[in-house]
Amino acid sequence: MNISLLEPLGITEEEVRTYAKELEAKGHKFTYYDTKTTDPEELARRSAGQDIVMIANNKYPAEVVEKADALKMIAVAFTGIDHVATDVCKEKGIMICNCAGYSNTSVSELAVGMAIGLYRKLSECEAAVRGGKTSAGLTGQEIGGKTVGIVGCGKIGTQAARLFKAFGAKVLAYSRHLQESWAAEGIEYADLDTLLSTSDIVSVHLPLNANTRGFLSADKIALMKESAILINCARGPIIDNAALAKALAEKKIAGAAIDVFDMEPPIPSDYPLLGAPNVLLTPHVAFLTKEAMKRRAAIEFANVHAYLDGKPENVCAL
């Protein structure tokens, strides 16, 4: 079969070639593009005649899928697949496999790091040192003793919960599926409104789909305590970010740490959160660690091999 990796995976070219040799040894043709493109025409050109394409978090739109007449499988080196035209793939019988689990540690660690960043006013502390100032006005808070609400307590959310508990926090979880392990780990289930109204730290770990888009609306944000902070390392559109910026400006909540937006960075200069107070912003890096990149590459190529062997794994859509 013809197999193309359409964008870099965050590993070295030597590592890519090592994976490629395993496929070529089985008689498959492998093509690697070491530059990323968002141009649909170029994506269509790279996909032409390919049985399998491999992508990361680059958009793979409907117009590209429609032109890819030979395409049978898309291997996505990411957890979410909302950047892929799944409806068209379903119509054409194209299988989509993801790399669930590769970034559980990296994302959960950043969520905790963001909470520490806000609580200990790290941005302000650095500015104070660089500006020749003292610690005046920089008294922080501790995670220990606080209530942390995990919105979407799947594998990443559960790992984040464990980390917050290690700091001595009480953890509440809202999720569509209850886990038997929660009780043993000291994680308490709560309905969404109760979680939002009682938590000091709310950390979002939901997938983006039709049911979760705009999930944390202005009304839901209004339930949060004025002293609470909101962390989003999941997907930007899950939160009404204009409403969040307004709540921050009106001091209805104390702060927010946001890694994901309504679009991929760079963020437009008029984006509401850029002008909001007490916001820690990062350019979608929650998944981006050396360790996670190696894990996802291994899973990505394993998914291709599993498909070729007739035993597909991590199937998200067909």
Buried (B, 14 or more C-beta within 10 A) or exposed (E): BBBBBBBBBBBEEEBBEEBBEEBEEEEBBBBBBEEEBEEBEBBBEBBBEBBBBBBBBBBBBBEBBBBBEEBBBBBBBBBBBBBBBBEBBEEBEBBBBBBBBBBBBBBBBBBBBBBBBBBBBBBBBEEBEEEEEEEEEBEEBEBEEBBBBBBBBBBBBBBBBBBBBEBEBBBBBBBEEEBEEBEEBEBBBBEBEBBBBBBBBBBBBBBBBEEBEBBBEBEBBEBBBEEBBBBBBBBBBBBBBBBBBBBBEEEBBBBBBBBBBBEBEEBEEEBBBEEBEBBBBBEBBBBBBEEBBBBBBBBBBBBBBBBBEEEBBBBBBE
